[in-house]
Amino acid sequence: MKFFNKTGKLAIGSRLRMLTEKITEDAANIYKLYDIELQPKWFPVFYVLSQGEAKIVTDIAKEIGHSHPSVSKIVSEMAKQGLITEKKDKADGRRNMVTLSPKGKMIAEKIKDQYADVNAAIEQLTAQTENDLWKAIEEWEFLLEQKSLLTRVGEQRKNREGSYVQIIDYIPTHREAFKNLNEQWISQWFKMEEADYKALDNPQGYILDKGGYILVALYNNQPVGVCALIKMNDPVYDYELAKMAVSPTAQGKSIGWLLGNAIIEKARSLGAGKIYLESNTILKPAVNLYHKLGFQKVGGRPSPYERSNIQMELIIKSSPFQKTAE
């Protein structure tokens, strides 16, 4: 097992497959030892039918957790060996009811001694181990049902790539990136409007000189995301979260989430009470992101953008540190 010592848990699939193949090989030989005419892969279907009740393939598949085509194939193989009989359902002629044949029932009676010996052998094996494999399998099955290994690996990838992202303050050399990233996403879904040009052509005068801020996300030292905090002259809102854009080449790295949290922290540090934003409901990932950041939908307000059809607000809560300081 030197290979697995080198790879560690990376080769879990290969190691489980080898263990499964070893147990399956032993199972086939155990059937021969007891002169039982079964194949290991037939056992789940055989066991369900040995309980005495006729069933349709769909119900068998659901009970044993196999696919319908897989069970259909097994039923067909067992029928060829004379272990199963199929009859039309009296209540619904379109369905076939599956039961054990007389030969299958005879095997079901004969196999009881094998069941007892196999169970005793496994109990003995379990007693010799420090870890209960059966309970571990149950735990893994439960956890993977809640969240698949694929999903978990994807989350780890996002976390790793997210750790390569730097969120920094805007400097004049980022002006072109700020404009290009925003023009790219706006043009993909809508059209550039007058309010866009005001902000993108002159971020210094339109945003920064009026008390606003711009943050830039760097990935491998390249600007791939931007977000602005625009000071509002409004009795309700202190700032508007605006001009958030992420390069398509950098999506899936949690850059929007990192930018959003960073800009909210910036607003909190400035003593803001409420942040406002505008978006469009066709941008589902963006709207979902705003919800995750804590924004809630509010009633419509006059907007300088034709594309805006949803307005949202975030009530800023003071951090525990700020409260202690006060």
C-alpha positions, 0 to 999 in steps of 0.5 A: 500500500505504498502508493496510498501512503504517498497519495493519502486521501487523494486516492480515496476512490481508487482505494475504496474501489480496490476494497470493493473489488476484494470483497466482491471477489470473496462474495462470489467465492462464498456463494460457490462455497455454499453452492448458491447460484447467485452473483454478488451484484444480484444480492440487493434485488434478490434480498428484497424479493426474498421478503415475499412481496411482488414488486415492480422494478421502480419500487425495487430501484427506490428501495435499494438505491439503484437506478431503474436501468440497473435494476431492469438489467439485473432482473433480466439476468436473474430471469434468464437463470430461472430465479425470477418470474414476471407477471402483468399487474392485475390492477395496471396491465402496463406494469410487470410484477416481479417475484422469486420463482420456485427456484429462487425461493428455494435458494432464499431458504438455502442461503440462511446458513450462509447469512448467519456465517457471513454476519458472524465473520463480519462481526468478528472482523469488526471486533478486531478493528479500532474503527467501526467501518459500518458506522463510518460508511453511514456517516459518509453517506449521510454527509455526502447526501447533504453535500457531495464531494464535488461540491465540497471540492468546488468550495475548497477551490473557491477558498483557495483561489479567493486567498490569492485575491487582494482588495486594495484602494483605487489609484489613478492607474486603475482608471482604465480597468475601472472603466473597462470592467464596468463597460464590459458587463453593462454592454453585455446585458444593457446599454451604456447610459449617461450616468455610467459615462459620468462615473466611468469617465471621471471617477476622481471627480464624480466619486472620490472628490465627493467623499466616495471610495473605489476598491479594486480586486487584484488576482495575480496582481491584475485588476479583475474586479472593482466596486465603488461607494458613492457619497449620497446627498440623501436624508435616508442613505449615506452611500450608494454601492455602485459600479461593481464589476468582475471580469468573466475570466475571474468569476467563481473566485468569490471576488464579488463577495470579497469586494462587497464585504470590503466596501461594506466594511469601508462604509461602516468605518466611515460611520454610515447608517444605510447603504443603497444600491440599484440593480436589475432582476435579470442579474440573478447572481448579482441580486443573490450576492446582495441578499447574501451581503444583507441587502433587502429590497425597498420601494422604488425611488427615482433612478437615473438608470433605465435598466434599474428595476430593483432597489435595495438597502443595507442597514449598517450595524456597528461592529462589537469593537466599535460598540466597545470603543463607544 
